[in-house]
Amino acid sequence: MRRIFTGLSLIAALFAADVDRGIELYKQGKFQEAESELRSVVNERGDDARARRYLGLAAVELKNYDEAAEQLKKADQLDPGGESKAALARMYAEMREFDKAEAALSGASGPQADYSRGLIQLSRKQNEEAARNIESFIEANPDHAYAHYHAGMAYSGTRRKDKMLSHFEIFLRLNPDAPEARKVRAVMQTGR
């Protein structure tokens, strides 16, 4: 009986390790690898809300919004908590569907909620508030390239050149081949 229990504990640990590994890949900005890792977990255990949530967030980063919507809505059904709402808000904010993002933020919690709020505020030129919320997200996700890009944009709107340049520099270090990199390099050269 003890061997069965130990074997089941080992299997559970292996599943958890796959989810944790996928989340770590996501946090490192390795979205394609995270998507692959998390998809295998979801295929084996479709009821894992956390795996679906991060699979959906990886799909958001890869601009695969249909996949993101499918995974994030299922995650919200499985675990209708604050983190699932925040992930949905993040997807809608990235899609520039700001009314839906705001609706999803009701009951949302965690760093993704801060980032979503920041993106909404940035779109409305509420740059001070946007910078604060995006900075809060960056504290939990310091290697998220686009958070630095958006923070730089918010600080540009507040005329905080030092903060803008600092975040743009980090953005370029983390994602030198991003479509926005050329424009950011031009800003870095002129300092405006």
ChimeraX attribute file (.defattr): number of C-alpha atoms within 10 A of each C-alpha:
attribute: neighborCount
match mode: 1-to-1
recipient: residues
	/A:1	6
	/A:2	7
	/A:3	8
	/A:4	9
	/A:5	10
	/A:6	11
	/A:7	12
	/A:8	12
	/A:9	11
	/A:10	12
	/A:11	12
	/A:12	11
	/A:13	12
	/A:14	12
	/A:15	16
	/A:16	15
	/A:17	13
	/A:18	18
	/A:19	25
	/A:20	17
	/A:21	16
	/A:22	28
	/A:23	25
	/A:24	14
	/A:25	19
	/A:26	25
	/A:27	18
	/A:28	16
	/A:29	20
	/A:30	15
	/A:31	23
	/A:32	17
	/A:33	15
	/A:34	26
	/A:35	25
	/A:36	13
	/A:37	21
	/A:38	29
	/A:39	22
	/A:40	16
	/A:41	22
	/A:42	18
	/A:43	11
	/A:44	11
	/A:45	13
	/A:46	15
	/A:47	16
	/A:48	20
	/A:49	22
	/A:50	21
	/A:51	28
	/A:52	30
	/A:53	28
	/A:54	27
	/A:55	32
	/A:56	30
	/A:57	29
	/A:58	29
	/A:59	24
	/A:60	24
	/A:61	20
	/A:62	14
	/A:63	14
	/A:64	13
	/A:65	19
	/A:66	11
	/A:67	16
	/A:68	26
	/A:69	20
	/A:70	14
	/A:71	24
	/A:72	29
	/A:73	20
	/A:74	20
	/A:75	28
	/A:76	21
	/A:77	13
	/A:78	16
	/A:79	17
	/A:80	15
	/A:81	14
	/A:82	19
	/A:83	22
	/A:84	31
	/A:85	28
	/A:86	30
	/A:87	33
	/A:88	33
	/A:89	31
	/A:90	30
	/A:91	28
	/A:92	24
	/A:93	23
	/A:94	18
	/A:95	14
	/A:96	14
	/A:97	14
	/A:98	22
	/A:99	13
	/A:100	16
	/A:101	26
	/A:102	20
	/A:103	14
	/A:104	23
	/A:105	24
	/A:106	13
	/A:107	14
	/A:108	23
	/A:109	16
	/A:110	16
	/A:111	21
	/A:112	29
	/A:113	30
	/A:114	24
	/A:115	28
	/A:116	30
	/A:117	25
	/A:118	30
	/A:119	29
	/A:120	25
	/A:121	20
	/A:122	22
	/A:123	15
	/A:124	11
	/A:125	15
	/A:126	16
	/A:127	22
	/A:128	15
	/A:129	17
	/A:130	28
	/A:131	28
	/A:132	18
	/A:133	22
	/A:134	28
	/A:135	21
	/A:136	19
	/A:137	22
	/A:138	21
	/A:139	10
	/A:140	13
	/A:141	18
	/A:142	15
	/A:143	19
	/A:144	19
	/A:145	23
	/A:146	21
	/A:147	24
	/A:148	27
	/A:149	25
	/A:150	23
	/A:151	31
	/A:152	27
	/A:153	24
	/A:154	28
	/A:155	24
	/A:156	18
	/A:157	18
	/A:158	16
	/A:159	13
	/A:160	13
	/A:161	16
	/A:162	12
	/A:163	18
	/A:164	25
	/A:165	24
	/A:166	16
	/A:167	22
	/A:168	25
	/A:169	19
	/A:170	20
	/A:171	25
	/A:172	20
	/A:173	13
	/A:174	17
	/A:175	18
	/A:176	16
	/A:177	10
	/A:178	14
	/A:179	9
	/A:180	14
	/A:181	17
	/A:182	13
	/A:183	10
	/A:184	23
	/A:185	16
	/A:186	11
	/A:187	14
	/A:188	16
	/A:189	9
	/A:190	8
	/A:191	12
	/A:192	12
